[in-house]
Amino acid sequence: DARVTQTPRHKVTEMGQEVTMRCQPILGHNTVFWYRQTMMQGLELLAYFRNRAPLDDSGMPKDRFSAEMPDATLATLKIQPSEPRDSAVYFCASGTGQGSYEQYFGPGTRLTVT
Amino acid sequence: KNQVEQSPQSLIILEGKNCTLQCNYTVSPFSNLRWYKQDTGRGPVSLTIMTFSENTKSNGRYTATLDADTKQSSLHITASQLSDSASYICVVSEGDTNAGKSTFGDGTTLTVKP
């Protein structure tokens, strides 16, 4: 069955290193979301795309985070340089955007920055 | 400021019992309200989605209600099962389709004991 996939599932890195997380949305979905979840903040929307164009990235720290959709089957979230406070689970979700409010979440990438 | 408040923060019930989770919001303009179930270590899974004109929606043993006048929603779980142990997150969105601005509640952690 169709699912959102994310890689890697787990990532441990040292402070200052670059981290790239990848997401493959469900085929045919034209809306992609990036979320971050921590115990302290809960789920936060970082950015979302429609038809590969960024519509809102106001939730994302601009100085170190960047999100792109090189093509319709791949979304990336990059952190450079990473900091310990970036440790969280990062979720990607996709949806059809055709009058539907449904979002399908991936399994997440658990990032630990030491 | 848009807010979504969920109560209780955590809940423990015995298998087979019913329970009700609450969600109060101040999001405006209202577009839709979604309830998600999130198992430990997994991404959220949509349970129900309600728009302004809907005041109840069911998904198996889960029934959500919406009172747009008082800006309150509830999620009722009937005949609870051990597999219902999870975090339940209320999300309220403004704007269009399945994008727009979303405000997340902090979730209610439900534990079902045998």
Contacts between the chains, C-beta under 8 A, distances in Angstrom:
chain1	res1	chain2	res2	distance
A	4	B	43	7.7
A	31	B	97	7.8
A	31	B	98	6.2
A	31	B	99	5.8
A	33	B	99	7.8
A	42	B	89	7.7
A	42	B	104	5.6
A	42	B	105	7.5
A	42	B	106	4.8
A	42	B	107	6.5
A	43	B	44	7.4
A	43	B	89	6.6
A	43	B	91	7.9
A	43	B	104	4.4
A	44	B	104	7.3
A	45	B	101	7.9
A	45	B	102	5.8
A	45	B	104	7.9
A	48	B	99	5.7
A	50	B	99	6.3
A	55	B	99	6.2
A	56	B	99	7.6
A	56	B	101	7.7
A	91	B	43	5.3
A	91	B	44	7.6
A	93	B	43	7.5
A	95	B	98	4.3
A	95	B	99	7.8
A	96	B	98	7.5
A	97	B	97	5.3
A	97	B	98	5.9
A	97	B	99	6.5
A	98	B	97	7.4
A	99	B	97	6.0
A	100	B	97	6.8
A	100	B	98	5.6
A	101	B	31	7.6
A	101	B	32	4.7
A	101	B	34	6.5
A	101	B	49	4.9
A	101	B	51	7.7
A	101	B	93	6.9
A	101	B	97	6.7
A	101	B	98	4.3
A	102	B	46	5.9
A	102	B	49	6.5
A	102	B	98	6.2
A	103	B	34	8.0
A	103	B	46	6.9
A	103	B	98	5.8
A	104	B	46	7.6
A	105	B	43	3.2
A	105	B	44	5.1
A	105	B	45	7.0
A	106	B	43	5.6
A	107	B	42	6.2
A	107	B	43	5.5
A	108	B	42	7.5
A	108	B	43	5.5
